[in-house]
Amino acid sequence: MDRVTNFWEQPLATLDRAQWEALCDGCGKCCLHKVEDADTGDIYATNVACRLLDRDAGMCSDYKHRHAYVAECVRLNANNVEGIAWLPRTCAYRLRANDEALPDWHYLVSGSREAVHEAGESTRGWTISEDLAGDLEHHMVDRLL
């Protein structure tokens, strides 16, 4: 008998909008500001979160209208995932674009929205809002995102 494939195991291009949106694990890492070295192109993480990030939930507080407030917020889609170098290493979109499985703590696998936080893979507890941060260079962190 054929195994039923979960939607998150299917190629990204085959997902409908609801399935696509459901892939987000709520880590909040993509909503952190990054610093790029102008000479090397290397990208460094900071603990500075976009003002729209709900830093406890790990989700955008105004996802539907985010582009009106944050013009540089990327419109991620199946065609551009591979070209966005700063996506977190654990990002479900990145993983699925590379035909990799979701981690055990992803809520679609674990069944718990808290699992991402319990695994230490979210921004909960270690970020600051961009409204309070000041210069990004003072907020660089030694974390893999």
SULTA-V724622 format. One record per backbone hydrogen bond with DSSP energy under -0.5 kcal/mol. NH is the residue of the N-H (numbers start at 1). CO is the residue of the C=O. E is the energy in kcal/mol with one decimal. If there is no record, write none. Layout:
[[NH;CO;E] [NH;CO;E]]
This chain:
[[9;6;-2.2] [10;7;-1.5] [14;11;-1.9] [15;12;-1.7] [20;16;-2.7] [21;17;-2.7] [22;18;-1.9] [23;19;-0.8] [23;20;-1.2] [24;21;-1.1] [31;28;-1.3] [32;29;-1.5] [33;48;-3.1] [35;44;-2.6] [37;42;-2.9] [38;36;-0.5] [41;37;-2.8] [44;35;-3.1] [46;33;-0.9] [47;139;-1.8] [49;47;-0.6] [49;128;-3.2] [50;31;-2.6] [53;50;-1.8] [54;59;-3.0] [55;53;-1.1] [58;54;-2.9] [59;54;-0.8] [61;52;-3.6] [63;60;-0.7] [65;62;-0.8] [66;62;-0.6] [66;63;-1.0] [68;65;-1.7] [69;65;-0.7] [69;66;-0.8] [70;66;-3.2] [73;70;-2.0] [76;74;-1.4] [80;77;-1.4] [81;77;-1.2] [83;80;-0.9] [84;81;-1.7] [85;83;-0.9] [87;84;-1.4] [90;145;-0.7] [91;88;-1.7] [95;91;-3.0] [96;92;-2.7] [97;93;-2.1] [98;94;-1.5] [99;96;-1.6] [100;95;-3.2] [106;103;-1.6] [109;106;-1.6] [110;106;-3.2] [111;107;-2.1] [115;112;-0.8] [117;114;-0.6] [118;114;-2.6] [119;115;-2.1] [120;117;-1.5] [121;116;-2.2] [123;27;-2.2] [126;123;-1.6] [127;123;-0.5] [128;47;-2.6] [130;49;-2.1] [132;129;-2.0] [133;129;-1.2] [134;130;-0.6] [138;135;-1.4] [139;136;-2.6] [140;137;-0.6] [141;45;-2.2] [143;141;-1.1] [145;143;-0.5]]
